[in-house]
Amino acid sequence: MKKMFPIGWLLTGMAGTFFMMSSLATAADKVVVIPLGGKKCTSPVENSFTNSIGMTFNLIPSGTFTMGSPDGSSIWQPAEPGRYDNETQHRVTLTKSFYMQITEVTNEQWNTLIVDTGLGAKPSTSHTEDEYPVETVTWYEAAYFANRLSVVEGLYPCYTLLACNGKVPGAGMECTSVAISNTCSGYRLPTEAQWEYAARASNIVAYANPVYFDWSNKETGSGFNSNLAAMGWYVWNRFNSGYGDGTKPMAQKQPNRWGLYDMHGNVSEWCLDWWDGSDYSSAPVTDPTGDVTGSYHVIRGGGWGHSARDARSANRGMNSPGDRDDDLGFRLSLPLGQ
């Protein structure tokens, strides 16, 4: 029997046309994106690479999408259950394709780059096994990791960390300021817009289920949400997973259509952007990077102890860059052509 996927809407915008899913098609039918310039490319899962420390990245094509969640003001789209008031929908154009790590950074990857080379400590407090996501890292430590990996692979680092507190990476390193290069070639944290675009993988619903989305399940709290449970770890399956409490091994749930795992739940993920907690503007934007400065950085995705509403694609969170939590990690991105 052929594997079946749901098929659906055709969305056309300034930057491209997105084939969305709604009824049934065979596995041979792929998500198709017509990016800027009009050239077709099939699912970016076909374009990936694995770097020197075993991190795999999939290519995410440039394009336009609707960021945020529906508020019910349109008769065509009911309000998304669990949405917050800072998720006003607006059109976002990303003019450049980029690579996104298919999992969150793991303990093994952190240890290989930072601990085994004598540069830092093991930060994780939930689970320390190799295949679990690294957590309890500050934003500055995530930026340091990205810089170090860039240097190892001959790329120009993106971050200059200034006046740091003397603690080694993994032990609570904080810095008083950071300068971010606009011309760097190296690894970096994704912007908030890149993160949501990659998480949705051309999907417009709350969770980016690649096979089936159950519209009848509207659970937003600690109860069973069939859509989320298929894709991620949150408070409902915190204890009944077979893995024990806390973080879970990577890539044990369904990936989205672009081959990315754990975009919903397990650990929240640091993003590049500063954010003060305000709502989006409804005006369309191109390649947004958030506030120029601030006191908090965006975190996305929700964690193993969070409610279902906090793991939605549109949900926005924020932490001080020096914060460390056992449900807070990161994944990296890389511009195309490096």
Phi, psi and omega per residue, in radians:
M1 nan 2.390 3.112
K2 -1.280 2.489 3.071
K3 -1.232 2.413 -3.050
M4 -1.951 2.473 3.075
F5 -2.232 2.578 3.040
P6 -1.277 2.513 -3.119
I7 -2.149 2.721 -3.070
G8 -2.787 -1.963 -2.922
W9 -1.471 2.689 3.009
L10 -1.976 1.985 -3.112
L11 -1.893 2.248 -3.139
T12 -2.115 2.273 3.109
G13 -2.364 -3.055 -3.108
M14 -0.999 -0.651 -3.009
A15 -1.674 -0.225 -3.121
G16 2.972 3.081 3.129
T17 -2.039 2.300 -3.090
F18 -2.001 2.226 3.069
F19 -1.577 1.945 -3.107
M20 -1.747 2.802 -3.039
M21 -1.779 2.544 3.052
S22 -2.613 -0.808 3.044
S23 -1.813 -2.633 -3.001
L24 -1.879 2.456 3.024
A25 -2.507 2.901 -3.122
T26 -1.360 2.941 -3.141
A27 -1.107 -0.322 3.120
A28 -1.235 -0.372 3.085
D29 -1.365 2.151 -3.080
K30 -1.952 2.729 2.960
V31 -1.088 2.274 -3.139
V32 -2.043 2.308 3.074
V33 -2.071 2.274 2.980
I34 -1.790 1.738 -3.026
P35 -1.378 -3.069 3.102
L36 -0.935 2.361 -3.097
G37 1.712 -0.283 3.000
G38 1.558 -0.101 -3.119
K39 -1.382 2.285 3.135
K40 -1.264 2.513 2.919
C41 -2.426 2.481 3.121
T42 -1.378 -3.093 -3.099
S43 -0.813 2.328 -3.084
P44 -1.152 -0.103 3.067
V45 -1.021 -0.429 3.138
E46 -1.279 -0.202 -3.098
N47 -2.137 1.751 -3.086
S48 -2.550 2.887 3.037
F49 -2.591 2.757 3.060
T50 -2.062 2.251 -3.030
N51 -1.536 -2.934 -2.986
S52 -1.211 -0.332 3.121
I53 -2.006 0.372 3.002
G54 1.474 0.287 3.086
M55 -1.537 2.196 3.142
T56 -1.746 2.382 -3.108
F57 -2.172 2.399 3.022
N58 -1.871 2.537 3.136
L59 -1.358 2.249 3.093
I60 -1.897 2.079 -3.035
P61 -1.345 2.651 3.050
S62 -1.091 2.750 -3.137
G63 2.932 -3.009 -3.135
T64 -2.132 2.449 3.103
F65 -2.556 2.954 3.060
T66 -1.674 2.022 -3.130
M67 -1.663 2.518 -3.105
G68 1.771 -2.969 -3.091
S69 -2.267 2.618 -3.128
P70 -1.180 2.455 -3.104
D71 -1.798 0.055 3.124
G72 1.555 0.053 -3.111
S73 -1.300 -0.297 3.100
S74 -1.769 2.426 3.119
I75 -1.224 -0.271 -3.104
W76 -1.533 -0.272 -3.062
Q77 -2.442 1.922 3.108
P78 -1.194 2.802 3.095
A79 -1.063 2.425 3.123
E80 -1.291 2.166 3.126
P81 -0.989 2.289 3.091
G82 1.524 0.010 -3.080
R83 -1.150 2.675 3.038
Y84 -1.822 2.898 -3.064
D85 -1.323 -0.065 -3.134
N86 -1.788 0.481 -3.069
E87 -2.113 0.575 -3.124
T88 -0.932 2.261 -3.124
Q89 -1.226 2.473 3.101
H90 -2.771 2.726 -3.124
R91 -1.486 2.315 3.140
V92 -2.169 2.266 3.064
T93 -1.901 2.180 3.020
L94 -1.861 1.961 -2.976
T95 -1.459 -0.203 -3.083
K96 -2.180 2.318 3.010
S97 -1.179 2.722 3.138
F98 -2.648 2.852 3.053
Y99 -1.692 2.481 3.078
M100 -2.206 2.348 3.103
Q101 -1.080 2.380 -3.036
I102 -1.359 -0.291 3.030
T103 -2.303 2.964 2.949
E104 -1.204 2.715 3.092
V105 -1.019 2.322 -3.080
T106 -1.661 2.881 3.031
N107 -1.014 -0.713 -3.138
E108 -1.066 -0.767 -3.138
Q109 -1.162 -0.727 3.073
W110 -1.068 -0.837 -3.095
N111 -1.105 -0.704 3.141
T112 -1.055 -0.752 -3.038
L113 -1.506 -0.597 -2.982
I114 -1.924 -0.860 -3.025
V115 -1.385 -0.873 -3.074
D116 -1.142 -0.348 3.111
T117 -1.659 0.033 3.098
G118 1.361 0.280 -3.081
L119 -1.584 -0.327 -3.063
G120 -2.908 -2.870 -3.009
A121 -2.055 2.971 3.047
K122 -1.486 2.059 -3.047
P123 -1.546 -0.493 -2.917
S124 -1.088 2.414 3.125
T125 -2.095 -0.241 3.124
S126 -1.461 -1.065 3.042
H127 -2.449 2.412 -3.080
T128 -1.898 0.011 -3.136
E129 -1.134 2.691 -3.015
D130 -0.947 -0.748 -2.958
E131 -1.479 0.059 3.116
Y132 -1.635 2.718 3.127
P133 -1.208 2.460 3.014
V134 -1.206 2.473 -3.137
E135 -2.551 -3.104 -3.050
T136 1.018 0.807 3.086
V137 -2.078 2.444 3.057
T138 -1.329 2.896 3.059
W139 -1.055 -0.679 -3.128
Y140 -1.130 -0.644 3.122
E141 -1.200 -0.634 3.051
A142 -1.114 -0.721 3.107
A143 -1.146 -0.691 3.099
Y144 -1.069 -0.776 3.125
F145 -1.027 -0.792 3.126
A146 -1.072 -0.752 3.100
N147 -1.063 -0.825 -3.093
R148 -1.091 -0.734 3.116
L149 -1.125 -0.671 3.095
S150 -1.057 -0.799 -3.136
V151 -1.081 -0.792 -3.133
V152 -1.028 -0.615 -3.076
E153 -1.747 0.243 3.033
G154 1.291 0.473 3.124
L155 -1.890 2.763 -3.116
Y156 -1.431 2.118 -3.085
P157 -1.109 2.648 -3.066
C158 -1.642 -0.344 -2.976
Y159 -2.103 2.412 2.933
T160 -1.980 1.912 -3.092
L161 -1.608 2.210 -2.968
L162 -2.023 2.425 3.040
A163 0.889 1.019 -3.139
C164 -1.396 2.840 -2.926
N165 -1.450 0.059 3.088
G166 1.604 -0.206 3.076
K167 -1.353 2.496 -3.131
V168 -1.301 2.715 3.085
P169 -0.990 2.291 -3.086
G170 1.772 -0.219 -3.126
A171 -1.980 0.231 3.125
G172 1.778 0.588 3.132
M173 -1.086 2.258 3.031
E174 -2.280 2.672 3.136
C175 -2.293 2.721 -3.108
T176 -1.393 -0.431 3.109
S177 -2.793 2.925 3.127
V178 -2.524 2.402 3.019
A179 -1.852 2.313 -3.081
I180 -1.981 2.169 -3.119
S181 -1.354 2.417 3.066
N182 -1.585 -0.107 -3.073
T183 -2.111 0.190 -3.094
C184 -1.197 2.737 3.114
S185 -1.890 -0.031 -2.951
G186 -1.560 -3.071 3.094
Y187 -1.174 2.617 -3.135
R188 -2.722 2.893 2.984
L189 -1.259 2.488 3.105
P190 -1.204 2.672 2.967
T191 -1.219 2.865 3.110
E192 -1.051 -0.692 3.138
A193 -1.169 -0.752 3.077
Q194 -1.050 -0.722 -3.112
W195 -1.081 -0.860 -3.095
E196 -1.179 -0.682 3.092
Y197 -1.021 -0.818 3.139
A198 -1.201 -0.651 3.135
A199 -1.139 -0.726 -3.114
R200 -1.226 -0.631 3.139
A201 0.881 0.834 -3.138
S202 1.279 0.301 -3.130
N203 -1.785 2.512 -3.079
I204 -1.903 0.011 -3.102
V205 -1.654 3.118 -2.982
A206 -1.127 -0.633 3.128
Y207 -2.195 2.471 -2.949
A208 -1.518 0.917 -3.111
N209 -1.054 2.215 -3.074
P210 -1.429 -0.312 -3.029
V211 -1.927 -0.902 -3.035
Y212 -2.659 2.402 3.067
F213 -2.077 2.144 -3.124
D214 -1.572 1.790 -3.100
W215 -1.194 -0.336 -3.078
S216 -1.376 -0.324 -3.114
N217 -1.559 1.918 -3.066
K218 -1.984 0.349 -3.131
E219 -1.066 2.241 3.112
T220 -2.133 -0.068 -3.091
G221 -1.795 -2.293 -3.069
S222 -1.681 0.046 -3.132
G223 -1.430 -3.073 -3.083
F224 -1.312 2.140 3.002
N225 -2.061 1.919 -3.029
S226 -1.086 -0.606 3.140
N227 -1.172 -0.827 -3.126
L228 -1.237 -0.721 -3.106
A229 -1.056 -0.488 3.113
A230 -1.277 -0.375 -3.005
M231 -2.038 -0.312 -3.010
G232 -2.783 3.023 -3.137
W233 -1.831 2.178 3.115
Y234 -2.491 -2.908 -2.966
V235 -1.113 -0.532 -3.131
W236 -1.127 -0.787 -3.132
N237 -1.759 0.393 3.109
R238 -1.048 -0.706 -3.054
F239 -1.882 -0.359 -3.037
N240 -1.788 0.535 -3.048
S241 -1.633 -0.309 -3.011
G242 1.554 -0.063 -3.114
Y243 -1.918 -0.084 -3.067
G244 1.534 3.095 -3.080
D245 -1.238 2.815 3.031
G246 1.594 -2.728 -3.129
T247 -1.107 2.838 -3.124
K248 -2.172 2.762 3.085
P249 -1.009 2.636 -3.079
M250 -1.241 2.655 2.938
A251 1.050 0.682 3.087
Q252 -1.711 -0.160 -3.141
K253 -1.959 3.075 3.118
Q254 -1.093 2.401 2.954
P255 -1.400 2.917 3.018
N256 -1.397 -3.078 -3.052
R257 -1.148 -0.300 3.124
W258 -1.777 0.278 2.992
G259 1.346 0.385 -3.137
L260 -1.775 2.303 -3.103
Y261 -1.773 2.639 2.979
D262 1.035 0.542 2.999
M263 -1.260 -0.338 3.051
H264 -1.964 1.971 3.040
G265 1.447 -2.949 -3.026
N266 1.278 -1.418 2.955
V267 -2.290 2.528 2.962
S268 -1.157 2.770 -3.012
E269 -2.225 2.285 3.052
W270 -1.107 2.461 2.981
C271 -2.061 2.942 -3.112
L272 -1.162 -0.704 -2.864
D273 -1.169 2.462 2.801
W274 -1.322 2.650 3.117
W275 -2.727 2.403 -3.118
D276 -1.765 0.083 3.120
G277 1.665 -0.041 -3.099
S278 -1.356 2.920 3.139
D279 -1.364 2.839 2.979
Y280 -1.229 2.783 2.828
S281 -1.380 2.678 3.097
S282 -1.440 -0.090 -3.115
A283 -1.284 2.546 3.094
P284 -1.149 2.591 -3.126
V285 -2.390 2.782 3.124
T286 -2.161 2.215 3.103
D287 0.838 0.937 -3.113
P288 -1.204 2.598 3.104
T289 -2.245 0.202 3.080
G290 1.428 -2.916 -3.131
D291 -1.131 2.652 -3.132
V292 -1.209 -0.638 3.115
T293 -2.624 3.071 -3.134
G294 2.918 -2.917 -3.141
S295 -1.943 -0.193 -3.056
Y296 -2.369 2.553 3.013
H297 -1.859 2.616 3.119
V298 -1.166 2.435 2.907
I299 -2.165 2.562 -3.041
R300 -2.351 2.754 2.927
G301 1.746 -0.447 -3.090
G302 1.315 2.801 -3.069
G303 -2.158 -3.108 -3.041
W304 -1.117 -0.374 3.126
G305 -1.811 0.156 -3.047
H306 -1.638 2.813 3.082
S307 -1.304 2.947 -3.135
A308 -1.085 -0.649 -3.097
R309 -1.124 -0.513 -3.105
D310 -1.390 -0.151 3.129
A311 -1.784 0.090 3.117
R312 -1.159 2.698 3.121
S313 -1.020 -0.592 -3.051
A314 -1.537 -0.209 -3.034
N315 -1.145 2.428 -3.116
R316 -2.089 2.334 3.040
G317 -2.264 2.990 3.101
M318 -2.659 2.577 3.070
N319 -2.427 2.669 2.955
S320 -1.071 2.468 -3.071
P321 -1.077 -0.271 3.098
G322 -1.631 -0.020 -3.123
D323 -1.216 2.583 3.066
R324 -2.380 2.249 3.135
D325 -2.441 2.672 -3.116
D326 -1.400 0.136 2.999
D327 -2.217 0.508 -3.108
L328 -2.285 2.045 3.132
G329 -2.357 -2.557 -3.133
F330 -2.914 2.825 2.920
R331 -2.318 2.773 -3.040
L332 -1.881 2.809 3.003
S333 -2.227 2.960 -3.132
L334 -2.662 2.356 3.132
P335 -1.182 2.658 3.118
L336 -1.144 2.471 3.050
G337 1.691 0.079 -3.129
Q338 -1.569 nan nan
